[in-house]
Amino acid sequence: ASMMFASARFSAFLSARGFKSGEAMAAKRDETVKYFVEGFQQMLEGNLDAYIANFDAYMKPQED
């Protein structure tokens, strides 16, 4: 949960840097949320697919 909070906080910071006022940021709030949610979903799905396809290689304990 800590990593997700940090990612969300940093995403909000990155977004804020692109606006000149809180009002301007508020006007684009829903669009900004959609952008980050869709991007995260694509990355999560891609990584889940990679783990599914390579489960044994990724999760098998390494032998000495």
Phi and psi restraints in degrees (range 20) as a CNS / XPLOR table:
assign (resid 1 and name C) (resid 2 and name N)
       (resid 2 and name CA) (resid 2 and name C) 1.0 -63.1 20.0 2
assign (resid 2 and name N) (resid 2 and name CA)
       (resid 2 and name C) (resid 3 and name N) 1.0 -40.4 20.0 2
assign (resid 2 and name C) (resid 3 and name N)
       (resid 3 and name CA) (resid 3 and name C) 1.0 -67.3 20.0 2
assign (resid 3 and name N) (resid 3 and name CA)
       (resid 3 and name C) (resid 4 and name N) 1.0 -38.8 20.0 2
assign (resid 3 and name C) (resid 4 and name N)
       (resid 4 and name CA) (resid 4 and name C) 1.0 -66.0 20.0 2
assign (resid 4 and name N) (resid 4 and name CA)
       (resid 4 and name C) (resid 5 and name N) 1.0 -40.3 20.0 2
assign (resid 4 and name C) (resid 5 and name N)
       (resid 5 and name CA) (resid 5 and name C) 1.0 -62.4 20.0 2
assign (resid 5 and name N) (resid 5 and name CA)
       (resid 5 and name C) (resid 6 and name N) 1.0 -45.2 20.0 2
assign (resid 5 and name C) (resid 6 and name N)
       (resid 6 and name CA) (resid 6 and name C) 1.0 -61.8 20.0 2
assign (resid 6 and name N) (resid 6 and name CA)
       (resid 6 and name C) (resid 7 and name N) 1.0 -41.3 20.0 2
assign (resid 6 and name C) (resid 7 and name N)
       (resid 7 and name CA) (resid 7 and name C) 1.0 -64.7 20.0 2
assign (resid 7 and name N) (resid 7 and name CA)
       (resid 7 and name C) (resid 8 and name N) 1.0 -42.2 20.0 2
assign (resid 7 and name C) (resid 8 and name N)
       (resid 8 and name CA) (resid 8 and name C) 1.0 -65.5 20.0 2
assign (resid 8 and name N) (resid 8 and name CA)
       (resid 8 and name C) (resid 9 and name N) 1.0 -42.5 20.0 2
assign (resid 8 and name C) (resid 9 and name N)
       (resid 9 and name CA) (resid 9 and name C) 1.0 -63.9 20.0 2
assign (resid 9 and name N) (resid 9 and name CA)
       (resid 9 and name C) (resid 10 and name N) 1.0 -43.3 20.0 2
assign (resid 9 and name C) (resid 10 and name N)
       (resid 10 and name CA) (resid 10 and name C) 1.0 -66.9 20.0 2
assign (resid 10 and name N) (resid 10 and name CA)
       (resid 10 and name C) (resid 11 and name N) 1.0 -38.1 20.0 2
assign (resid 10 and name C) (resid 11 and name N)
       (resid 11 and name CA) (resid 11 and name C) 1.0 -62.9 20.0 2
assign (resid 11 and name N) (resid 11 and name CA)
       (resid 11 and name C) (resid 12 and name N) 1.0 -39.9 20.0 2
assign (resid 11 and name C) (resid 12 and name N)
       (resid 12 and name CA) (resid 12 and name C) 1.0 -64.5 20.0 2
assign (resid 12 and name N) (resid 12 and name CA)
       (resid 12 and name C) (resid 13 and name N) 1.0 -41.2 20.0 2
assign (resid 12 and name C) (resid 13 and name N)
       (resid 13 and name CA) (resid 13 and name C) 1.0 -61.6 20.0 2
assign (resid 13 and name N) (resid 13 and name CA)
       (resid 13 and name C) (resid 14 and name N) 1.0 -47.8 20.0 2
assign (resid 13 and name C) (resid 14 and name N)
       (resid 14 and name CA) (resid 14 and name C) 1.0 -58.5 20.0 2
assign (resid 14 and name N) (resid 14 and name CA)
       (resid 14 and name C) (resid 15 and name N) 1.0 -41.7 20.0 2
assign (resid 14 and name C) (resid 15 and name N)
       (resid 15 and name CA) (resid 15 and name C) 1.0 -64.1 20.0 2
assign (resid 15 and name N) (resid 15 and name CA)
       (resid 15 and name C) (resid 16 and name N) 1.0 -45.9 20.0 2
assign (resid 15 and name C) (resid 16 and name N)
       (resid 16 and name CA) (resid 16 and name C) 1.0 -59.1 20.0 2
assign (resid 16 and name N) (resid 16 and name CA)
       (resid 16 and name C) (resid 17 and name N) 1.0 -33.7 20.0 2
assign (resid 16 and name C) (resid 17 and name N)
       (resid 17 and name CA) (resid 17 and name C) 1.0 -64.0 20.0 2
assign (resid 17 and name N) (resid 17 and name CA)
       (resid 17 and name C) (resid 18 and name N) 1.0 -18.8 20.0 2
assign (resid 17 and name C) (resid 18 and name N)
       (resid 18 and name CA) (resid 18 and name C) 1.0 -91.3 20.0 2
assign (resid 18 and name N) (resid 18 and name CA)
       (resid 18 and name C) (resid 19 and name N) 1.0 4.1 20.0 2
assign (resid 18 and name C) (resid 19 and name N)
       (resid 19 and name CA) (resid 19 and name C) 1.0 -122.0 20.0 2
assign (resid 19 and name N) (resid 19 and name CA)
       (resid 19 and name C) (resid 20 and name N) 1.0 156.5 20.0 2
assign (resid 19 and name C) (resid 20 and name N)
       (resid 20 and name CA) (resid 20 and name C) 1.0 -97.2 20.0 2
assign (resid 20 and name N) (resid 20 and name CA)
       (resid 20 and name C) (resid 21 and name N) 1.0 -11.4 20.0 2
assign (resid 20 and name C) (resid 21 and name N)
       (resid 21 and name CA) (resid 21 and name C) 1.0 -156.5 20.0 2
assign (resid 21 and name N) (resid 21 and name CA)
       (resid 21 and name C) (resid 22 and name N) 1.0 160.7 20.0 2
assign (resid 21 and name C) (resid 22 and name N)
       (resid 22 and name CA) (resid 22 and name C) 1.0 -63.6 20.0 2
assign (resid 22 and name N) (resid 22 and name CA)
       (resid 22 and name C) (resid 23 and name N) 1.0 -34.0 20.0 2
assign (resid 22 and name C) (resid 23 and name N)
       (resid 23 and name CA) (resid 23 and name C) 1.0 -64.5 20.0 2
assign (resid 23 and name N) (resid 23 and name CA)
       (resid 23 and name C) (resid 24 and name N) 1.0 -42.7 20.0 2
assign (resid 23 and name C) (resid 24 and name N)
       (resid 24 and name CA) (resid 24 and name C) 1.0 -64.7 20.0 2
assign (resid 24 and name N) (resid 24 and name CA)
       (resid 24 and name C) (resid 25 and name N) 1.0 -39.2 20.0 2
assign (resid 24 and name C) (resid 25 and name N)
       (resid 25 and name CA) (resid 25 and name C) 1.0 -66.0 20.0 2
assign (resid 25 and name N) (resid 25 and name CA)
       (resid 25 and name C) (resid 26 and name N) 1.0 -42.1 20.0 2
assign (resid 25 and name C) (resid 26 and name N)
       (resid 26 and name CA) (resid 26 and name C) 1.0 -60.8 20.0 2
assign (resid 26 and name N) (resid 26 and name CA)
       (resid 26 and name C) (resid 27 and name N) 1.0 -36.1 20.0 2
assign (resid 26 and name C) (resid 27 and name N)
       (resid 27 and name CA) (resid 27 and name C) 1.0 -65.3 20.0 2
assign (resid 27 and name N) (resid 27 and name CA)
       (resid 27 and name C) (resid 28 and name N) 1.0 -25.6 20.0 2
assign (resid 27 and name C) (resid 28 and name N)
       (resid 28 and name CA) (resid 28 and name C) 1.0 -108.4 20.0 2
assign (resid 28 and name N) (resid 28 and name CA)
       (resid 28 and name C) (resid 29 and name N) 1.0 11.8 20.0 2
assign (resid 28 and name C) (resid 29 and name N)
       (resid 29 and name CA) (resid 29 and name C) 1.0 -55.3 20.0 2
assign (resid 29 and name N) (resid 29 and name CA)
       (resid 29 and name C) (resid 30 and name N) 1.0 -55.1 20.0 2
assign (resid 29 and name C) (resid 30 and name N)
       (resid 30 and name CA) (resid 30 and name C) 1.0 -61.9 20.0 2
assign (resid 30 and name N) (resid 30 and name CA)
       (resid 30 and name C) (resid 31 and name N) 1.0 -40.0 20.0 2
assign (resid 30 and name C) (resid 31 and name N)
       (resid 31 and name CA) (resid 31 and name C) 1.0 -63.5 20.0 2
assign (resid 31 and name N) (resid 31 and name CA)
       (resid 31 and name C) (resid 32 and name N) 1.0 -40.2 20.0 2
assign (resid 31 and name C) (resid 32 and name N)
       (resid 32 and name CA) (resid 32 and name C) 1.0 -66.8 20.0 2
assign (resid 32 and name N) (resid 32 and name CA)
       (resid 32 and name C) (resid 33 and name N) 1.0 -44.6 20.0 2
assign (resid 32 and name C) (resid 33 and name N)
       (resid 33 and name CA) (resid 33 and name C) 1.0 -59.7 20.0 2
assign (resid 33 and name N) (resid 33 and name CA)
       (resid 33 and name C) (resid 34 and name N) 1.0 -45.8 20.0 2
assign (resid 33 and name C) (resid 34 and name N)
       (resid 34 and name CA) (resid 34 and name C) 1.0 -59.3 20.0 2
assign (resid 34 and name N) (resid 34 and name CA)
       (resid 34 and name C) (resid 35 and name N) 1.0 -43.9 20.0 2
assign (resid 34 and name C) (resid 35 and name N)
       (resid 35 and name CA) (resid 35 and name C) 1.0 -57.4 20.0 2
assign (resid 35 and name N) (resid 35 and name CA)
       (resid 35 and name C) (resid 36 and name N) 1.0 -50.9 20.0 2
assign (resid 35 and name C) (resid 36 and name N)
       (resid 36 and name CA) (resid 36 and name C) 1.0 -70.7 20.0 2
assign (resid 36 and name N) (resid 36 and name CA)
       (resid 36 and name C) (resid 37 and name N) 1.0 -39.2 20.0 2
assign (resid 36 and name C) (resid 37 and name N)
       (resid 37 and name CA) (resid 37 and name C) 1.0 -64.3 20.0 2
assign (resid 37 and name N) (resid 37 and name CA)
       (resid 37 and name C) (resid 38 and name N) 1.0 -45.3 20.0 2
assign (resid 37 and name C) (resid 38 and name N)
       (resid 38 and name CA) (resid 38 and name C) 1.0 -64.8 20.0 2
assign (resid 38 and name N) (resid 38 and name CA)
       (resid 38 and name C) (resid 39 and name N) 1.0 -40.1 20.0 2
assign (resid 38 and name C) (resid 39 and name N)
       (resid 39 and name CA) (resid 39 and name C) 1.0 -64.1 20.0 2
assign (resid 39 and name N) (resid 39 and name CA)
       (resid 39 and name C) (resid 40 and name N) 1.0 -44.4 20.0 2
assign (resid 39 and name C) (resid 40 and name N)
       (resid 40 and name CA) (resid 40 and name C) 1.0 -64.1 20.0 2
assign (resid 40 and name N) (resid 40 and name CA)
       (resid 40 and name C) (resid 41 and name N) 1.0 -41.8 20.0 2
assign (resid 40 and name C) (resid 41 and name N)
       (resid 41 and name CA) (resid 41 and name C) 1.0 -60.0 20.0 2
assign (resid 41 and name N) (resid 41 and name CA)
       (resid 41 and name C) (resid 42 and name N) 1.0 -43.7 20.0 2
assign (resid 41 and name C) (resid 42 and name N)
       (resid 42 and name CA) (resid 42 and name C) 1.0 -61.8 20.0 2
assign (resid 42 and name N) (resid 42 and name CA)
       (resid 42 and name C) (resid 43 and name N) 1.0 -43.7 20.0 2
assign (resid 42 and name C) (resid 43 and name N)
       (resid 43 and name CA) (resid 43 and name C) 1.0 -67.5 20.0 2
assign (resid 43 and name N) (resid 43 and name CA)
       (resid 43 and name C) (resid 44 and name N) 1.0 -41.3 20.0 2
assign (resid 43 and name C) (resid 44 and name N)
       (resid 44 and name CA) (resid 44 and name C) 1.0 -64.3 20.0 2
assign (resid 44 and name N) (resid 44 and name CA)
       (resid 44 and name C) (resid 45 and name N) 1.0 -45.5 20.0 2
assign (resid 44 and name C) (resid 45 and name N)
       (resid 45 and name CA) (resid 45 and name C) 1.0 -61.0 20.0 2
assign (resid 45 and name N) (resid 45 and name CA)
       (resid 45 and name C) (resid 46 and name N) 1.0 -42.0 20.0 2
assign (resid 45 and name C) (resid 46 and name N)
       (resid 46 and name CA) (resid 46 and name C) 1.0 -62.6 20.0 2
assign (resid 46 and name N) (resid 46 and name CA)
       (resid 46 and name C) (resid 47 and name N) 1.0 -42.7 20.0 2
assign (resid 46 and name C) (resid 47 and name N)
       (resid 47 and name CA) (resid 47 and name C) 1.0 -70.8 20.0 2
assign (resid 47 and name N) (resid 47 and name CA)
       (resid 47 and name C) (resid 48 and name N) 1.0 -37.8 20.0 2
assign (resid 47 and name C) (resid 48 and name N)
       (resid 48 and name CA) (resid 48 and name C) 1.0 -61.8 20.0 2
assign (resid 48 and name N) (resid 48 and name CA)
       (resid 48 and name C) (resid 49 and name N) 1.0 -43.9 20.0 2
assign (resid 48 and name C) (resid 49 and name N)
       (resid 49 and name CA) (resid 49 and name C) 1.0 -60.8 20.0 2
assign (resid 49 and name N) (resid 49 and name CA)
       (resid 49 and name C) (resid 50 and name N) 1.0 -39.7 20.0 2
assign (resid 49 and name C) (resid 50 and name N)
       (resid 50 and name CA) (resid 50 and name C) 1.0 -64.1 20.0 2
assign (resid 50 and name N) (resid 50 and name CA)
       (resid 50 and name C) (resid 51 and name N) 1.0 -42.1 20.0 2
assign (resid 50 and name C) (resid 51 and name N)
       (resid 51 and name CA) (resid 51 and name C) 1.0 -67.0 20.0 2
assign (resid 51 and name N) (resid 51 and name CA)
       (resid 51 and name C) (resid 52 and name N) 1.0 -38.4 20.0 2
assign (resid 51 and name C) (resid 52 and name N)
       (resid 52 and name CA) (resid 52 and name C) 1.0 -62.1 20.0 2
assign (resid 52 and name N) (resid 52 and name CA)
       (resid 52 and name C) (resid 53 and name N) 1.0 -46.5 20.0 2
assign (resid 52 and name C) (resid 53 and name N)
       (resid 53 and name CA) (resid 53 and name C) 1.0 -70.0 20.0 2
assign (resid 53 and name N) (resid 53 and name CA)
       (resid 53 and name C) (resid 54 and name N) 1.0 -28.3 20.0 2
assign (resid 53 and name C) (resid 54 and name N)
       (resid 54 and name CA) (resid 54 and name C) 1.0 -122.1 20.0 2
assign (resid 54 and name N) (resid 54 and name CA)
       (resid 54 and name C) (resid 55 and name N) 1.0 27.7 20.0 2
assign (resid 54 and name C) (resid 55 and name N)
       (resid 55 and name CA) (resid 55 and name C) 1.0 -52.3 20.0 2
assign (resid 55 and name N) (resid 55 and name CA)
       (resid 55 and name C) (resid 56 and name N) 1.0 -50.9 20.0 2
assign (resid 55 and name C) (resid 56 and name N)
       (resid 56 and name CA) (resid 56 and name C) 1.0 -62.0 20.0 2
assign (resid 56 and name N) (resid 56 and name CA)
       (resid 56 and name C) (resid 57 and name N) 1.0 -42.5 20.0 2
assign (resid 56 and name C) (resid 57 and name N)
       (resid 57 and name CA) (resid 57 and name C) 1.0 -67.5 20.0 2
assign (resid 57 and name N) (resid 57 and name CA)
       (resid 57 and name C) (resid 58 and name N) 1.0 -39.8 20.0 2
assign (resid 57 and name C) (resid 58 and name N)
       (resid 58 and name CA) (resid 58 and name C) 1.0 -76.3 20.0 2
assign (resid 58 and name N) (resid 58 and name CA)
       (resid 58 and name C) (resid 59 and name N) 1.0 -34.9 20.0 2
assign (resid 58 and name C) (resid 59 and name N)
       (resid 59 and name CA) (resid 59 and name C) 1.0 -105.6 20.0 2
assign (resid 59 and name N) (resid 59 and name CA)
       (resid 59 and name C) (resid 60 and name N) 1.0 -9.6 20.0 2
assign (resid 59 and name C) (resid 60 and name N)
       (resid 60 and name CA) (resid 60 and name C) 1.0 -70.4 20.0 2
assign (resid 60 and name N) (resid 60 and name CA)
       (resid 60 and name C) (resid 61 and name N) 1.0 130.6 20.0 2
assign (resid 60 and name C) (resid 61 and name N)
       (resid 61 and name CA) (resid 61 and name C) 1.0 -60.4 20.0 2
assign (resid 61 and name N) (resid 61 and name CA)
       (resid 61 and name C) (resid 62 and name N) 1.0 141.8 20.0 2
assign (resid 61 and name C) (resid 62 and name N)
       (resid 62 and name CA) (resid 62 and name C) 1.0 -74.7 20.0 2
assign (resid 62 and name N) (resid 62 and name CA)
       (resid 62 and name C) (resid 63 and name N) 1.0 139.7 20.0 2
assign (resid 62 and name C) (resid 63 and name N)
       (resid 63 and name CA) (resid 63 and name C) 1.0 -94.5 20.0 2
assign (resid 63 and name N) (resid 63 and name CA)
       (resid 63 and name C) (resid 64 and name N) 1.0 143.1 20.0 2
